[in-house]
């Protein structure tokens, strides 16, 4: 029998290592997707109580700016959104110290009764290397996980009051993409601030947060703000002022929603944008 040459043995070894790595990556991806599916299934098990359609009679007693907003984005008889699924693309700040951004794609599942979401994203941080990120608020529990190639954990926070509050802040601010969730019939409590802004407060499973909504002259939400949203710094959740902006409104499923948005932390040294994204597809139930 002819002995394999050193180069052939090296090639066989490299092939074996590559095959093993491919298998490990496939299993890691499967495990990540399985956990996301489990959270989404829990999200969909929520109740469906409450009214079925939007009625302008339900706007009585709301601040004028809020009532004007609902009239601008929906029509009387609009079915209330029970669940939504939407796809996003955009860029995420991956290295703040160098202002380096990475492109991302994400799918988000939302339920409105009770409130909850699962955001599953892939952010490219280098050629051929991506970070999987899952942010969620399901059954009153907030969580945030990140992993390089699905293998190397870089972030894992779950079940703390601060993460629950931060996740519910996000849900409340992003309700402009499924605005029937902001109706009093879905639990939102509105307080006027001035002629063009109002504060929405929402409580879910023992967690209560508020977000300020600022409206443009045409009645649409142009900005959201909270003075203290949880920001993870070295594993610690620090309450930090936070702001989001929305633009490029268009009709989807009979509802006017912003297709574009940007969010930022308001730090002592100035604003630090960290997410810019676009809705590429949305479906309502």
FITIDREN-526690 format. One line per 5 residues: number of its first residue (from 1); their letters; for each residue x, y, z of N, C-alpha, C. Coordinates in nm, 2 decimals, padded with zeros to 4 digits. Atoms other than C-alpha are relative to their C-alpha. Layout:
FITIDREN-526690
NUM	A	X Y Z X Y Z X Y Z | ...
END
This chain:
FITIDREN-526690
1	XXXXX	00.09 -00.12 00.00 00.00 00.00 00.00 00.09 00.12 00.00 | -00.07 -00.12 00.01 00.13 00.34 -00.09 -00.03 00.10 00.11 | 00.02 -00.09 -00.11 00.18 00.57 00.20 -00.04 00.14 -00.05 | 00.04 -00.14 00.04 -00.01 00.91 00.17 00.11 00.10 00.02 | -00.11 -00.11 -00.01 00.22 01.21 00.11 -00.04 00.09 00.12
6	XXXXX	00.03 -00.10 -00.11 00.25 01.47 00.39 -00.11 00.10 -00.04 | 00.10 -00.10 00.04 00.05 01.71 00.18 -00.14 -00.06 00.00 | 00.13 00.06 00.00 -00.23 01.46 00.13 -00.06 -00.02 00.14 | 00.04 00.01 -00.13 -00.24 01.39 00.50 -00.05 00.13 00.06 | 00.04 -00.13 -00.04 -00.26 01.76 00.57 -00.13 00.04 -00.05
11	XXXXX	00.12 -00.03 00.06 -00.54 01.80 00.33 -00.12 -00.08 00.06 | 00.10 00.08 -00.07 -00.73 01.51 00.49 -00.03 00.05 00.14 | 00.02 -00.06 -00.13 -00.68 01.66 00.83 -00.08 00.13 00.00 | 00.07 -00.12 00.02 -00.80 02.00 00.71 -00.15 -00.02 -00.03 | 00.14 00.03 00.03 -01.11 01.84 00.56 -00.08 -00.05 00.11
16	XXXXX	00.07 00.05 -00.12 -01.19 01.66 00.88 -00.04 00.12 00.09 | 00.02 -00.11 -00.08 -01.15 01.98 01.08 -00.12 00.09 -00.05 | 00.10 -00.09 00.07 -01.37 02.18 00.83 -00.14 -00.07 00.02 | 00.13 00.07 -00.01 -01.64 01.91 00.84 -00.05 00.01 00.14 | 00.04 -00.01 -00.14 -01.64 01.91 01.22 -00.05 00.14 00.03
21	XXXXX	00.04 -00.14 -00.03 -01.66 02.29 01.24 -00.13 00.03 -00.07 | 00.13 -00.02 00.06 -01.95 02.29 00.99 -00.11 -00.06 00.08 | 00.10 00.07 -00.08 -02.13 02.04 01.20 -00.03 00.08 00.13 | 00.01 -00.07 -00.13 -02.07 02.24 01.52 -00.08 00.13 -00.03 | 00.08 -00.12 00.03 -02.20 02.56 01.35 -00.14 -00.03 -00.03
26	XXXXX	00.13 00.04 00.04 -02.50 02.38 01.21 -00.08 -00.03 00.13 | 00.07 00.03 -00.13 -02.59 02.25 01.56 -00.03 00.13 00.08 | 00.02 -00.13 -00.08 -02.54 02.60 01.72 -00.11 00.08 -00.06 | 00.11 -00.07 00.07 -02.77 02.75 01.46 -00.13 -00.06 00.03 | 00.13 00.07 -00.03 -03.03 02.48 01.52 -00.04 00.03 00.15
31	XXXXX	00.03 -00.03 -00.14 -03.01 02.54 01.90 -00.05 00.14 00.02 | 00.05 -00.14 -00.01 -03.05 02.92 01.86 -00.14 00.01 -00.06 | 00.14 -00.01 00.06 -03.35 02.88 01.63 -00.10 -00.07 00.08 | 00.09 00.07 -00.09 -03.51 02.63 01.86 -00.04 00.08 00.12 | 00.03 -00.09 -00.11 -03.49 02.87 02.15 -00.09 00.11 -00.04
36	XXXXX	00.09 -00.11 00.05 -03.64 03.15 01.94 -00.14 -00.05 -00.03 | 00.13 00.05 00.03 -03.92 02.93 01.82 -00.08 -00.03 00.13 | 00.07 00.03 -00.12 -04.00 02.83 02.18 -00.05 00.13 00.06 | 00.04 -00.13 -00.05 -04.02 03.20 02.29 -00.12 00.05 -00.09 | 00.11 -00.05 00.09 -04.24 03.28 01.98 -00.13 -00.08 00.03
41	XXXXX	00.12 00.08 -00.03 -04.48 02.99 02.07 -00.06 00.05 00.13 | 00.06 -00.06 -00.12 -04.51 03.13 02.42 -00.07 00.13 -00.02 | 00.06 -00.13 00.03 -04.58 03.47 02.28 -00.14 -00.02 -00.06 | 00.13 00.02 00.07 -04.86 03.34 02.07 -00.11 -00.07 00.08 | 00.10 00.06 -00.09 -05.03 03.16 02.36 -00.08 00.10 00.08
46	XXXXX	00.07 -00.11 -00.08 -05.14 03.50 02.50 -00.15 00.00 -00.03 | 00.15 -00.01 00.02 -05.51 03.58 02.54 -00.03 00.10 -00.11 | 00.04 -00.09 00.11 -05.71 03.76 02.28 -00.13 00.08 00.04 | 00.12 -00.07 -00.05 -05.97 03.94 02.50 00.00 00.14 -00.05 | 00.01 -00.14 00.04 -06.09 04.29 02.44 -00.07 00.02 -00.13
51	XXXXX	00.07 -00.03 00.12 -06.25 04.47 02.15 00.07 -00.05 -00.13 | -00.06 00.06 00.13 -06.19 04.35 01.79 00.04 00.11 -00.10 | -00.03 -00.11 00.10 -06.19 04.69 01.61 00.02 00.13 00.07 | -00.02 -00.14 -00.05 -06.09 05.05 01.66 -00.12 00.08 -00.03 | 00.12 -00.09 00.01 -06.37 05.29 01.73 00.04 00.14 00.05
56	XXXXX	-00.04 -00.14 -00.04 -06.33 05.67 01.75 -00.07 00.03 00.13 | 00.06 -00.03 -00.13 -06.57 05.66 02.05 00.09 -00.04 00.11 | -00.10 00.04 -00.11 -06.28 05.50 02.24 00.11 00.11 00.02 | -00.10 -00.10 -00.02 -06.08 05.82 02.20 -00.04 00.11 00.10 | 00.05 -00.10 -00.10 -06.29 06.02 02.44 00.08 00.01 00.12
61	XXXXX	-00.08 -00.02 -00.12 -06.09 06.17 02.72 00.15 -00.01 -00.02 | -00.14 00.00 00.03 -05.76 06.13 02.55 00.06 00.14 -00.03 | -00.06 -00.13 00.03 -05.51 06.42 02.51 -00.03 00.03 -00.15 | 00.03 -00.04 00.14 -05.59 06.61 02.18 00.10 -00.06 -00.10 | -00.11 00.05 00.09 -05.25 06.52 02.03 -00.01 -00.15 -00.03
66	XXXXX	00.01 00.15 00.01 -05.31 06.15 02.10 -00.12 -00.04 -00.09 | 00.12 00.03 00.08 -05.66 06.14 01.95 00.03 00.04 -00.14 | -00.03 -00.04 00.13 -05.53 06.33 01.65 00.09 -00.10 -00.07 | -00.09 00.10 00.06 -05.26 06.07 01.60 -00.08 -00.12 -00.04 | 00.07 00.12 00.04 -05.50 05.78 01.61 -00.09 00.02 -00.13
71	XXXXX	00.08 -00.03 00.12 -05.72 05.95 01.35 00.08 00.01 -00.12 | -00.09 -00.01 00.12 -05.42 06.01 01.13 00.05 -00.13 -00.05 | -00.06 00.13 00.04 -05.30 05.65 01.13 -00.10 -00.11 -00.02 | 00.10 00.10 00.01 -05.63 05.45 01.14 -00.13 00.05 -00.04 | 00.14 -00.03 00.03 -05.99 05.45 01.02 -00.09 -00.07 00.10
76	XXXXX	00.10 00.06 -00.09 -06.30 05.38 01.23 -00.03 -00.14 -00.06 | 00.02 00.14 00.04 -06.35 05.00 01.22 00.12 -00.08 -00.03 | -00.13 00.07 00.03 -05.98 04.92 01.17 00.01 -00.12 00.10 | -00.02 00.11 -00.10 -05.92 04.57 01.32 00.12 00.02 00.09 | -00.11 -00.01 -00.10 -05.70 04.57 01.63 00.10 -00.10 -00.03
81	XXXXX	-00.11 00.09 00.02 -05.36 04.41 01.59 00.01 -00.09 00.12 | -00.02 00.09 -00.11 -05.34 04.10 01.80 00.15 -00.04 00.00 | -00.14 00.04 00.02 -05.00 03.99 01.66 00.05 00.06 -00.13 | -00.07 -00.05 00.12 -04.75 04.12 01.40 00.13 -00.07 -00.02 | -00.13 00.06 00.03 -04.45 03.98 01.23 00.06 00.10 -00.11
86	XXXXX	-00.06 -00.09 00.10 -04.21 04.22 01.05 00.15 -00.03 -00.01 | -00.14 00.01 00.04 -03.87 04.21 00.88 00.07 00.13 00.00 | -00.08 -00.12 00.00 -03.60 04.47 00.92 00.14 -00.02 -00.06 | -00.14 -00.01 00.04 -03.27 04.57 00.77 00.05 00.13 00.04 | -00.06 -00.13 -00.04 -03.03 04.84 00.87 00.14 -00.02 00.04
91	XXXXX	-00.13 00.01 -00.05 -02.71 04.89 01.06 00.00 00.03 00.15 | -00.01 -00.01 -00.14 -02.60 04.86 01.42 00.14 00.04 00.04 | -00.13 -00.05 -00.05 -02.32 05.03 01.61 00.07 -00.12 00.07 | -00.07 00.12 -00.06 -02.07 04.74 01.68 00.12 00.04 00.08 | -00.12 -00.05 -00.07 -01.77 04.94 01.80 -00.02 00.15 00.03
96	XXXXX	00.03 -00.14 -00.02 -01.88 05.27 01.96 00.13 00.09 00.01 | -00.12 -00.08 -00.02 -01.52 05.38 02.04 00.06 00.04 -00.14 | -00.05 -00.03 00.13 -01.44 05.37 01.66 -00.11 00.04 -00.10 | 00.12 -00.03 00.08 -01.79 05.45 01.53 -00.01 -00.09 -00.12 | 00.01 00.10 00.11 -01.79 05.13 01.33 -00.14 -00.07 00.01
101	XXXXX	00.13 00.06 00.00 -02.13 05.00 01.22 00.00 -00.13 -00.08 | 00.01 00.12 00.08 -02.23 04.66 01.09 -00.15 -00.02 -00.05 | 00.14 00.02 00.05 -02.53 04.57 00.87 -00.07 -00.11 00.07 | 00.08 00.11 -00.07 -02.81 04.36 01.02 -00.12 -00.03 -00.08 | 00.13 00.04 00.04 -03.12 04.18 00.92 -00.07 -00.07 00.12
106	XXXXX	00.07 00.05 -00.11 -03.39 04.09 01.17 -00.14 -00.03 -00.03 | 00.14 00.03 00.00 -03.73 03.94 01.22 -00.05 00.02 00.14 | 00.05 -00.02 -00.13 -03.95 04.05 01.50 -00.15 -00.05 00.01 | 00.14 00.05 -00.03 -04.27 03.88 01.64 -00.05 00.08 00.12 | 00.06 -00.09 -00.11 -04.51 04.09 01.85 -00.14 -00.06 00.03
111	XXXXX	00.14 00.03 -00.04 -04.82 04.01 02.05 -00.04 00.12 00.09 | 00.04 -00.12 -00.07 -05.03 04.29 02.20 -00.09 -00.03 00.12 | 00.09 00.03 -00.12 -05.25 04.10 02.46 00.04 -00.14 00.05 | -00.08 -00.12 -00.06 -05.05 04.07 02.67 00.12 00.04 -00.09 | -00.11 -00.06 00.08 -04.77 04.28 02.54 00.12 -00.09 00.00
116	XXXXX	-00.12 00.08 00.00 -04.46 04.10 02.43 00.06 00.00 -00.14 | -00.07 00.00 00.13 -04.20 04.06 02.15 00.12 -00.09 00.00 | -00.13 00.07 00.02 -03.91 03.85 02.02 00.07 00.06 -00.12 | -00.08 -00.06 00.11 -03.65 04.02 01.81 00.13 -00.09 -00.03 | -00.11 00.09 00.03 -03.40 03.79 01.63 00.08 00.05 -00.11
121	XXXXX	-00.08 -00.07 00.10 -03.12 03.95 01.44 00.14 -00.07 -00.02 | -00.14 00.04 00.04 -02.79 03.87 01.26 00.07 00.13 -00.03 | -00.08 -00.12 00.03 -02.53 04.15 01.27 00.13 -00.04 -00.05 | -00.14 00.03 00.05 -02.22 04.13 01.06 00.10 00.09 00.06 | -00.10 -00.08 -00.07 -01.92 04.24 01.25 00.13 00.00 -00.08
126	XXXXX	-00.12 00.01 00.08 -01.65 04.13 01.00 -00.04 -00.09 -00.12 | 00.03 00.09 00.11 -01.64 03.95 00.66 -00.01 -00.15 00.05 | 00.02 00.14 -00.03 -01.78 03.60 00.72 -00.03 -00.02 00.15 | 00.03 00.01 -00.14 -01.85 03.67 01.09 -00.12 00.08 00.04 | 00.12 -00.07 -00.04 -02.18 03.76 01.24 -00.03 -00.03 00.15
131	XXXXX	00.04 00.02 -00.13 -02.33 03.80 01.58 -00.15 -00.02 00.00 | 00.14 00.02 -00.01 -02.67 03.65 01.66 -00.05 00.07 00.13 | 00.06 -00.08 -00.11 -02.88 03.88 01.89 -00.14 -00.03 00.01 | 00.14 00.02 -00.03 -03.21 03.80 02.05 -00.04 00.08 00.12 | 00.05 -00.09 -00.10 -03.40 04.06 02.25 -00.15 -00.04 00.01
136	XXXXX	00.13 00.04 -00.01 -03.73 03.96 02.40 -00.07 00.05 00.13 | 00.08 -00.02 -00.11 -04.01 04.03 02.64 -00.12 -00.09 -00.01 | 00.10 00.11 00.01 -04.23 03.72 02.69 -00.05 -00.03 00.14 | 00.07 00.03 -00.13 -04.48 03.66 02.97 00.06 00.07 00.12 | -00.05 -00.09 -00.11 -04.34 03.95 03.17 00.15 -00.01 00.02
141	XXXXX	-00.15 00.02 -00.02 -03.97 03.84 03.14 00.07 00.06 -00.11 | -00.09 -00.06 00.10 -03.71 04.04 02.96 00.13 -00.08 -00.01 | -00.13 00.07 00.02 -03.40 03.89 02.81 00.08 00.06 -00.12 | -00.08 -00.05 00.11 -03.11 03.98 02.59 00.12 -00.10 -00.01 | -00.11 00.09 00.02 -02.86 03.73 02.44 00.07 00.03 -00.13
146	XXXXX	-00.08 -00.02 00.11 -02.58 03.76 02.20 00.11 -00.10 -00.01 | -00.10 00.11 00.01 -02.34 03.50 02.05 00.06 00.02 -00.14 | -00.07 00.00 00.13 -02.07 03.51 01.78 -00.01 -00.14 -00.07 | 00.02 00.12 00.08 -02.16 03.25 01.51 -00.08 -00.10 00.08 | 00.08 00.09 -00.08 -02.40 03.10 01.76 00.08 -00.08 00.10
151	XXXXX	-00.09 00.08 -00.08 -02.10 02.96 01.95 00.06 00.07 00.12 | -00.07 -00.07 -00.10 -01.93 03.22 02.16 -00.09 00.10 00.07 | 00.09 -00.10 -00.06 -02.16 03.40 02.41 00.08 00.13 00.03 | -00.06 -00.13 -00.03 -02.09 03.77 02.44 -00.10 00.08 00.09 | 00.10 -00.07 -00.08 -02.41 03.87 02.63 -00.11 -00.09 00.04
156	XXXXX	00.11 00.09 -00.04 -02.66 03.69 02.84 -00.06 00.06 00.13 | 00.07 -00.06 -00.12 -02.91 03.88 03.07 -00.14 -00.04 -00.01 | 00.14 00.04 00.00 -03.25 03.75 03.17 -00.06 00.01 00.13 | 00.08 00.01 -00.12 -03.51 03.79 03.43 00.02 00.11 00.10 | -00.02 -00.11 -00.09 -03.39 04.11 03.60 -00.11 00.10 -00.02
161	XXXXX	00.10 -00.10 00.02 -03.63 04.39 03.67 00.04 00.11 -00.10 | -00.05 -00.10 00.09 -03.41 04.63 03.48 -00.01 -00.04 -00.15 | 00.02 00.04 00.13 -03.41 04.42 03.17 -00.14 -00.01 -00.04 | 00.15 00.00 00.03 -03.79 04.37 03.19 -00.04 00.15 -00.04 | 00.04 -00.14 00.02 -03.83 04.75 03.21 00.05 00.05 -00.13
166	XXXXX	-00.06 -00.04 00.13 -03.59 04.81 02.92 -00.07 -00.06 -00.12 | 00.07 00.06 00.11 -03.77 04.56 02.70 -00.14 00.06 -00.01 | 00.13 -00.05 00.01 -04.11 04.70 02.79 00.01 00.15 -00.06 | -00.02 -00.13 00.06 -03.98 05.05 02.71 00.01 -00.01 -00.16 | -00.01 00.02 00.14 -03.88 04.92 02.37 -00.13 -00.04 -00.07
171	XXXXX	00.13 00.03 00.05 -04.22 04.76 02.31 -00.09 00.12 -00.01 | 00.09 -00.11 00.00 -04.40 05.07 02.40 00.04 00.10 -00.11 | -00.05 -00.09 00.10 -04.18 05.29 02.18 -00.03 -00.05 -00.14 | 00.02 00.06 00.14 -04.21 05.05 01.88 -00.14 -00.03 -00.03 | 00.14 00.02 00.04 -04.59 05.03 01.90 -00.04 00.09 -00.11
176	XXXXX	00.03 -00.07 00.12 -04.59 05.29 01.63 -00.01 -00.09 -00.13 | 00.01 00.09 00.11 -04.55 04.99 01.40 -00.12 -00.09 00.01 | 00.13 00.07 -00.02 -04.87 04.83 01.54 -00.08 00.08 00.10 | 00.05 -00.11 -00.10 -05.04 05.14 01.69 -00.13 -00.03 00.07 | 00.12 00.03 -00.08 -05.36 04.98 01.80 00.04 -00.05 00.14
181	XXXXX	-00.05 00.03 -00.13 -05.14 04.86 02.09 00.00 00.12 00.10 | -00.01 -00.12 -00.08 -05.13 05.22 02.21 -00.14 00.05 00.05 | 00.13 -00.04 -00.04 -05.51 05.24 02.26 -00.03 -00.03 00.14 | 00.04 00.04 -00.14 -05.66 05.25 02.61 -00.06 -00.14 00.01 | 00.05 00.14 00.00 -05.84 04.93 02.52 00.10 -00.11 00.01
186	XXXXX	-00.11 00.10 -00.01 -05.50 04.76 02.51 00.09 00.03 00.12 | -00.07 -00.02 -00.12 -05.39 04.90 02.84 00.08 00.12 00.01 | -00.08 -00.12 -00.01 -05.21 05.22 02.75 -00.08 00.11 00.07 | 00.05 -00.12 -00.07 -05.27 05.52 02.98 00.07 00.12 -00.04 | -00.06 -00.12 00.06 -05.21 05.86 02.83 -00.02 00.12 00.10
191	XXXXX	00.00 -00.12 -00.08 -05.12 06.18 03.02 00.06 00.11 -00.09 | -00.05 -00.11 00.09 -05.09 06.52 02.83 00.13 00.06 00.06 | -00.12 -00.08 -00.05 -04.75 06.70 02.85 -00.01 00.14 -00.05 | 00.03 -00.13 00.06 -04.82 06.99 02.61 -00.08 -00.02 -00.12 | 00.09 00.01 00.11 -05.01 07.06 02.29 00.05 -00.10 -00.11
196	XXXXX	-00.05 00.09 00.10 -04.78 06.83 02.08 00.07 -00.12 00.06 | -00.06 00.12 -00.06 -04.67 06.56 02.32 -00.08 -00.05 00.12 | 00.08 00.07 -00.11 -04.81 06.31 02.57 00.08 -00.12 00.05 | -00.08 00.11 -00.05 -04.68 06.03 02.79 -00.10 -00.12 00.01 | 00.08 00.13 00.00 -04.80 05.67 02.75 00.07 -00.09 00.11
201	XXXXX	-00.04 00.09 -00.11 -04.78 05.43 03.05 -00.06 -00.13 -00.02 | 00.05 00.13 00.02 -04.81 05.06 03.02 00.05 -00.09 00.11 | -00.05 00.09 -00.10 -04.80 04.79 03.29 -00.03 -00.14 -00.05 | 00.02 00.14 00.04 -04.75 04.42 03.22 00.07 -00.09 00.10 | -00.05 00.10 -00.09 -04.70 04.14 03.47 00.09 00.06 00.11
206	XXXXX	-00.07 -00.06 -00.11 -04.58 04.37 03.75 00.11 00.10 -00.05 | -00.10 -00.10 00.05 -04.35 04.59 03.52 -00.08 00.11 -00.06 | 00.07 -00.12 00.05 -04.47 04.94 03.45 00.10 00.10 -00.05 | -00.09 -00.09 00.06 -04.29 05.19 03.22 -00.08 00.11 -00.07 | 00.06 -00.11 00.08 -04.37 05.53 03.05 00.10 00.04 -00.11
211	XXXXX	-00.08 -00.05 00.11 -04.25 05.67 02.72 -00.07 00.13 -00.04 | 00.06 -00.13 00.05 -04.31 06.03 02.60 00.00 00.00 -00.15 | 00.01 00.00 00.15 -04.44 06.06 02.24 -00.02 00.15 -00.04 | 00.01 -00.14 00.06 -04.39 06.38 02.04 -00.05 -00.01 -00.14 | 00.07 00.01 00.13 -04.61 06.45 01.74 00.03 00.11 -00.09
216	XXXXX	-00.02 -00.10 00.10 -04.56 06.64 01.42 -00.13 00.07 -00.03 | 00.12 -00.08 00.03 -04.80 06.89 01.28 -00.11 -00.08 -00.07 | 00.10 00.09 00.07 -04.97 06.62 01.07 -00.05 -00.11 00.09 | 00.06 00.10 -00.10 -05.05 06.42 01.39 00.08 -00.12 00.02 | -00.07 00.12 -00.01 -04.79 06.15 01.34 00.11 00.00 00.10
221	XXXXX	-00.11 00.01 -00.10 -04.53 06.03 01.60 00.13 00.03 -00.07 | -00.14 -00.02 00.06 -04.19 06.18 01.51 00.11 -00.03 00.10 | -00.11 00.02 -00.09 -04.00 06.11 01.83 -00.06 -00.06 00.13 | 00.04 00.06 -00.13 -04.02 05.90 02.15 00.12 00.02 00.10 | -00.11 -00.03 -00.09 -03.82 05.96 02.47 -00.03 -00.06 00.14
226	XXXXX	00.01 00.03 -00.15 -03.76 05.82 02.82 00.12 00.04 00.07 | -00.11 -00.06 -00.07 -03.54 05.97 03.08 00.09 -00.11 00.06 | -00.08 00.10 -00.07 -03.42 05.63 03.22 -00.03 -00.14 -00.05 | 00.02 00.14 00.05 -03.40 05.32 03.01 00.13 -00.08 00.03 | -00.11 00.08 -00.03 -03.17 05.03 03.10 00.10 -00.01 -00.11
231	XXXXX	-00.11 00.02 00.10 -02.83 05.04 02.91 00.10 -00.09 00.06 | -00.09 00.09 -00.05 -02.60 04.75 02.95 00.14 00.05 -00.02 | -00.14 -00.05 00.00 -02.24 04.86 03.04 00.07 -00.10 00.09 | -00.08 00.10 -00.07 -02.00 04.58 03.14 -00.09 -00.09 00.09 | 00.10 00.09 -00.07 -02.30 04.36 03.24 -00.09 00.06 00.09
236	XXXXX	00.09 -00.07 -00.09 -02.46 04.63 03.45 -00.10 00.08 -00.08 | 00.10 -00.08 00.06 -02.79 04.79 03.36 -00.01 00.14 00.06 | -00.01 -00.14 -00.05 -02.75 05.17 03.39 -00.12 00.08 -00.06 | 00.11 -00.09 00.06 -03.06 05.40 03.36 00.06 00.12 -00.07 | -00.05 -00.10 00.09 -02.99 05.63 03.07 -00.11 00.06 -00.08
241	XXXXX	00.10 -00.07 00.09 -03.19 05.89 02.87 00.01 -00.07 -00.14 | 00.01 00.07 00.13 -03.30 05.73 02.54 -00.10 00.07 -00.09 | 00.09 -00.07 00.09 -03.46 05.87 02.23 -00.01 -00.08 -00.13 | 00.02 00.06 00.14 -03.60 05.73 01.90 -00.07 00.10 -00.09 | 00.06 -00.08 00.10 -03.70 05.90 01.58 -00.06 -00.09 -00.11
246	XXXXX	00.07 00.08 00.11 -03.94 05.78 01.31 -00.03 00.09 -00.12 | 00.02 -00.08 00.12 -03.99 05.88 00.95 -00.05 -00.09 -00.11 | 00.04 00.07 00.12 -04.11 05.78 00.60 -00.13 -00.08 00.03 | 00.13 00.06 -00.03 -04.47 05.70 00.69 -00.06 -00.05 -00.13 | 00.07 00.06 00.11 -04.66 05.47 00.46 -00.11 -00.09 00.05
251	XXXXX	00.11 00.08 -00.04 -04.98 05.26 00.47 00.04 -00.15 -00.02 | -00.02 00.15 00.01 -04.94 04.89 00.55 -00.12 -00.06 00.08 | 00.11 00.07 -00.06 -05.24 04.67 00.62 -00.11 00.10 00.05 | 00.10 -00.10 -00.04 -05.47 04.98 00.64 00.04 00.09 00.11 | -00.05 -00.09 -00.10 -05.25 05.15 00.90 00.12 00.07 -00.05
256	XXXXX	-00.12 -00.08 00.04 -05.00 05.43 00.85 00.11 -00.02 00.11 | -00.11 00.02 -00.09 -04.67 05.34 01.01 00.13 00.06 -00.06 | -00.13 -00.04 00.05 -04.31 05.47 00.98 00.08 -00.12 -00.05 | -00.08 00.11 00.05 -04.09 05.26 00.77 00.14 00.01 00.04 | -00.14 -00.02 -00.04 -03.77 05.41 00.90 00.01 00.05 00.14
261	XXXXX	-00.02 -00.05 -00.14 -03.63 05.48 01.25 00.15 00.00 00.04 | -00.14 -00.01 -00.06 -03.32 05.56 01.45 -00.01 00.01 00.15 | 00.00 -00.01 -00.14 -03.25 05.52 01.82 00.14 00.04 00.05 | -00.13 -00.05 -00.05 -02.98 05.67 02.04 -00.01 00.01 00.15 | -00.01 -00.03 -00.15 -02.86 05.70 02.40 00.05 00.14 00.01
266	XXXXX	-00.04 -00.14 -00.03 -02.83 06.05 02.53 00.10 00.01 00.11 | -00.11 00.01 -00.10 -02.49 06.04 02.70 00.05 00.14 00.04 | -00.06 -00.13 -00.04 -02.31 06.32 02.89 00.08 00.07 -00.11 | -00.08 -00.05 00.11 -02.08 06.36 02.59 -00.07 00.03 -00.13 | 00.08 -00.03 00.12 -02.36 06.39 02.34 -00.08 -00.13 -00.04
271	XXXXX	00.08 00.11 00.04 -02.61 06.16 02.16 00.09 -00.11 -00.06 | -00.07 00.12 00.06 -02.48 05.81 02.06 -00.11 -00.09 -00.07 | 00.09 00.09 00.08 -02.70 05.66 01.78 00.06 -00.14 00.00 | -00.05 00.14 00.01 -02.67 05.28 01.78 -00.08 -00.09 -00.09 | 00.08 00.08 00.09 -02.95 05.15 01.56 -00.07 00.08 -00.10
276	XXXXX	00.07 -00.06 00.11 -03.08 05.26 01.22 -00.06 -00.11 -00.08 | 00.07 00.11 00.07 -03.34 05.04 01.05 -00.12 00.04 -00.08 | 00.11 -00.01 00.09 -03.61 05.00 00.79 -00.09 -00.12 00.01 | 00.09 00.11 00.01 -03.92 04.79 00.79 -00.01 -00.04 -00.15 | 00.01 00.04 00.14 -03.90 04.58 00.47 -00.12 -00.08 -00.03
281	XXXXX	00.12 00.07 00.02 -04.21 04.37 00.53 -00.07 -00.01 00.14 | 00.07 00.01 -00.13 -04.49 04.35 00.79 -00.14 -00.07 -00.03 | 00.12 00.07 00.01 -04.79 04.13 00.84 -00.07 00.00 00.13 | 00.08 -00.02 -00.12 -05.07 04.18 01.09 -00.10 -00.12 00.01 | 00.11 00.09 -00.03 -05.31 03.93 01.26 -00.10 00.08 00.08
END
